Amino acid sequence: MARTRDEQSASNFKLKQPDRSGPSEKTLLQLAEERGLFDQVKQREDEIAKKAARIPISRSQKNADRDKDNEVGLPPSVERVMETLLWSVSLAMLHFTFDVLVQHQYSIDRIVWPNIWMRFCQALLVFGLLVYVLHPHAANPQLIPGLSAQSQFAVRQALFFTASIVAGCYLIHITNTYGYLAVMKQAPPIGCLWVWFVIELELPWAVLSLTAAGTFLWQKGYSIK
């Protein structure tokens, strides 16, 4: 019965088309256009923008804003220490790897791990000192006092280029002529220094340094062991 009653009540409603005729009265947008409200708002915004542009920013306020921006990052000295730590730990781990590989290469049956870890700590300290002094950083822009920034860069590149050639040629020489005891002691640190020197160079100078080491290997008739 409830269903029949609903059907009967729904059938009593007459279906009509919606009124599609326009509004008989003016809309709010039309009233605003007639009264010029949009022009007044635009004029008011232009006046506010002109007044804001005329307000000068004091030097103290500029310095305060700059100090706030500087507070976001770390001080250059702290960044230098952290970067030195990153480089020294990476090079020390490379030294540790080379040390273990050399021990295995020369058929060492028993590796004395305490000695390897002690050499790792020594390498960490030495590499940390070298990187802190020689690696270019904003907190350490001058390697030699009195030189310009461009000259400082040239001096560093010349130093790393010369050291990379010497380290590479010496490593090739000792691995082909010295006994295994000398190789076990000298190859890991010299190899790490060679890698670091080449990384510090610009790409053309790094390629030239490796070419010089390869030429030395070819002229001496050595082989890569």
Phi and psi in degrees as a GROMACS rama.xvg file:
@    title "Ramachandran Plot"
@    xaxis  label "Phi"
@    yaxis  label "Psi"
@TYPE xy
-63.8955  -38.4374  ALA-2
-65.9183  -40.5529  ARG-3
-66.0481  -38.7144  THR-4
-64.7844  -39.6982  ARG-5
-65.0854  -41.4803  ASP-6
-64.5696  -39.6284  GLU-7
-67.8962  -39.1983  GLN-8
-68.4726  -35.2022  SER-9
-69.4454  -32.1512  ALA-10
-73.4273  -16.4639  SER-11
-74.0608  -20.3691  ASN-12
-77.5942  134.173  PHE-13
-91.5055  136.147  LYS-14
-84.1868  131.099  LEU-15
-133.351  153.983  LYS-16
-78.1906  144.273  GLN-17
-68.2172  154.289  PRO-18
-75.6838  112.307  ASP-19
-100.194  8.86566  ARG-20
-76.2549  153.016  SER-21
-68.371  167.756  GLY-22
-65.995  141.866  PRO-23
-79.6021  -21.41  SER-24
-113.733  165.911  GLU-25
-72.2105  142.798  LYS-26
-83.0249  171.297  THR-27
-65.0854  -37.4733  LEU-28
-64.0051  -40.3367  LEU-29
-66.1063  -40.2039  GLN-30
-64.1917  -39.8116  LEU-31
-66.1488  -38.7309  ALA-32
-66.8933  -38.8668  GLU-33
-64.9843  -37.2573  GLU-34
-86.4366  -3.84664  ARG-35
70.9925  29.154  GLY-36
-67.0816  -37.1193  LEU-37
-64.8069  -40.346  PHE-38
-65.6839  -38.3319  ASP-39
-64.8764  -40.3987  GLN-40
-64.9294  -42.7831  VAL-41
-64.4371  -40.9395  LYS-42
-64.012  -39.2921  GLN-43
-65.677  -40.0344  ARG-44
-65.2006  -38.5437  GLU-45
-64.7117  -39.6612  ASP-46
-64.4959  -41.5967  GLU-47
-65.111  -39.6712  ILE-48
-65.3926  -38.6124  ALA-49
-66.5092  -41.6871  LYS-50
-64.7693  -38.7776  LYS-51
-66.9869  -33.7191  ALA-52
-72.0388  -26.4678  ALA-53
-80.0696  -16.663  ARG-54
-74.2922  114.471  ILE-55
-77.116  148.929  PRO-56
-96.4468  121.959  ILE-57
-68.7546  158.238  SER-58
-65.3  -35.7993  ARG-59
-64.7554  -37.5365  SER-60
-67.9797  -38.7984  GLN-61
-62.0714  -43.378  LYS-62
-64.5839  -37.2811  ASN-63
-65.2698  -41.0499  ALA-64
-64.6846  -39.2436  ASP-65
-66.761  -37.7744  ARG-66
-65.0466  -37.2446  ASP-67
-64.0989  -38.6557  LYS-68
-66.624  -36.9811  ASP-69
-71.3917  -27.2004  ASN-70
-69.2332  -18.049  GLU-71
-66.7072  -42.5321  VAL-72
-91.6405  173.807  GLY-73
-83.3827  155.789  LEU-74
-62.3424  150.535  PRO-75
-58.1376  -36.1467  PRO-76
-65.4456  -38.7679  SER-77
-68.6735  -40.962  VAL-78
-61.5253  -37.52  GLU-79
-64.7122  -42.4233  ARG-80
-64.8163  -43.4933  VAL-81
-66.4658  -39.5274  MET-82
-66.5106  -39.2658  GLU-83
-62.1966  -41.3736  THR-84
-62.7761  -40.8131  LEU-85
-63.8709  -46.4911  LEU-86
-64.9378  -46.0861  TRP-87
-65.7497  -40.2297  SER-88
-65.7365  -40.8473  VAL-89
-63.6776  -44.9395  SER-90
-68.3397  -36.6581  LEU-91
-65.9297  -38.5476  ALA-92
-65.8124  -36.7285  MET-93
-64.9423  -39.7643  LEU-94
-62.077  -42.152  HIS-95
-59.8714  -43.0171  PHE-96
-65.4246  -46.1502  THR-97
-61.1626  -39.3987  PHE-98
-62.0387  -45.8102  ASP-99
-66.2709  -40.5388  VAL-100
-64.5437  -39.0767  LEU-101
-65.8377  -39.1417  VAL-102
-61.0525  -42.4062  GLN-103
-71.3496  -33.7776  HIS-104
-64.6192  -36.5489  GLN-105
-96.8439  26.1975  TYR-106
56.3345  47.8556  SER-107
-82.2676  115.777  ILE-108
-67.9989  -39.2856  ASP-109
-125.412  115.03  ARG-110
-88.7191  127.849  ILE-111
-87.1006  96.4731  VAL-112
-64.9878  -36.8852  TRP-113
-58.2834  -37.693  PRO-114
-67.6058  -37.6193  ASN-115
-66.0331  -41.9895  ILE-116
-67.8259  -33.3173  TRP-117
-67.25  -41.1697  MET-118
-66.393  -31.8696  ARG-119
-62.7095  -44.6819  PHE-120
-65.1608  -40.0636  CYS-121
-63.4423  -42.605  GLN-122
-64.3282  -36.6042  ALA-123
-61.3224  -42.739  LEU-124
-68.3738  -44.2704  LEU-125
-66.2394  -46.2078  VAL-126
-65.0844  -36.4542  PHE-127
-61.5828  -42.3631  GLY-128
-66.2382  -44.3738  LEU-129
-65.226  -43.8641  LEU-130
-66.6794  -39.8946  VAL-131
-62.4494  -35.1742  TYR-132
-87.1337  -42.1274  VAL-133
-98.0832  -26.8622  LEU-134
-70.636  130.121  HIS-135
-69.2493  137.124  PRO-136
-154.726  158.11  HIS-137
-61.5771  -31.3177  ALA-138
-81.4125  -9.54853  ALA-139
-134.638  62.6853  ASN-140
-75.0714  -23.2709  PRO-141
-111.254  114.963  GLN-142
-82.8711  -40.259  LEU-143
-121.702  119.125  ILE-144
-62.0902  143.986  PRO-145
97.3234  -12.9044  GLY-146
-94.5938  153.748  LEU-147
-73.3825  170.438  SER-148
-63.535  -39.5409  ALA-149
-66.4165  -38.787  GLN-150
-68.4512  -36.252  SER-151
-60.7671  -43.1778  GLN-152
-63.2762  -42.5654  PHE-153
-64.7829  -38.8792  ALA-154
-65.4497  -43.4797  VAL-155
-62.2125  -44.4977  ARG-156
-63.4535  -41.0938  GLN-157
-64.4018  -39.8098  ALA-158
-65.2794  -47.8771  LEU-159
-67.5672  -34.759  PHE-160
-65.4532  -47.2912  PHE-161
-64.2216  -44.3086  THR-162
-65.5257  -35.4264  ALA-163
-67.1307  -39.8945  SER-164
-65.4798  -45.0552  ILE-165
-63.0177  -46.1676  VAL-166
-65.0469  -42.4051  ALA-167
-65.6044  -45.9658  GLY-168
-66.4505  -39.0727  CYS-169
-67.2814  -38.697  TYR-170
-63.9702  -41.6118  LEU-171
-63.752  -38.4495  ILE-172
-67.1999  -47.6024  HIS-173
-70.4571  -32.5663  ILE-174
-72.6179  -16.0001  THR-175
-106.537  -15.7918  ASN-176
-122.696  -30.2045  THR-177
-85.0274  164.648  TYR-178
-74.2714  170.595  GLY-179
-67.8418  -30.1539  TYR-180
-65.6384  -42.4513  LEU-181
-66.5648  -38.3373  ALA-182
-65.967  -41.3582  VAL-183
-62.1504  -33.1379  MET-184
-84.482  -38.3075  LYS-185
-99.0313  -28.4945  GLN-186
-63.547  -46.1677  ALA-187
-59.5527  -50.0439  PRO-188
-68.4508  -38.8304  PRO-189
-65.3296  -39.7043  ILE-190
-63.0792  -41.3276  GLY-191
-65.6459  -41.9391  CYS-192
-63.5367  -40.0395  LEU-193
-60.886  -45.3562  TRP-194
-61.2459  -44.278  VAL-195
-65.8923  -43.2408  TRP-196
-60.4297  -41.576  PHE-197
-67.8121  -38.7437  VAL-198
-64.014  -35.4299  ILE-199
-71.1349  -16.9474  GLU-200
-81.5111  153.749  LEU-201
-66.9994  157.447  GLU-202
-56.0216  -47.0692  LEU-203
-60.9199  -41.2941  PRO-204
-70.3645  -33.8947  TRP-205
-65.2632  -42.6851  ALA-206
-64.0661  -40.8145  VAL-207
-64.8454  -37.9526  LEU-208
-64.9094  -45.1248  SER-209
-65.7862  -34.14  LEU-210
-64.8122  -39.7327  THR-211
-63.6835  -41.2404  ALA-212
-65.5706  -40.7515  ALA-213
-65.2996  -36.8033  GLY-214
-65.1541  -40.7795  THR-215
-61.923  -41.9364  PHE-216
-62.2332  -40.1239  LEU-217
-73.474  -41.2281  TRP-218
-66.7509  -38.2529  GLN-219
-79.959  -10.1474  LYS-220
71.52  25.3607  GLY-221
-81.1132  169.758  TYR-222
-127.825  158.342  SER-223
-88.4768  114.389  ILE-224
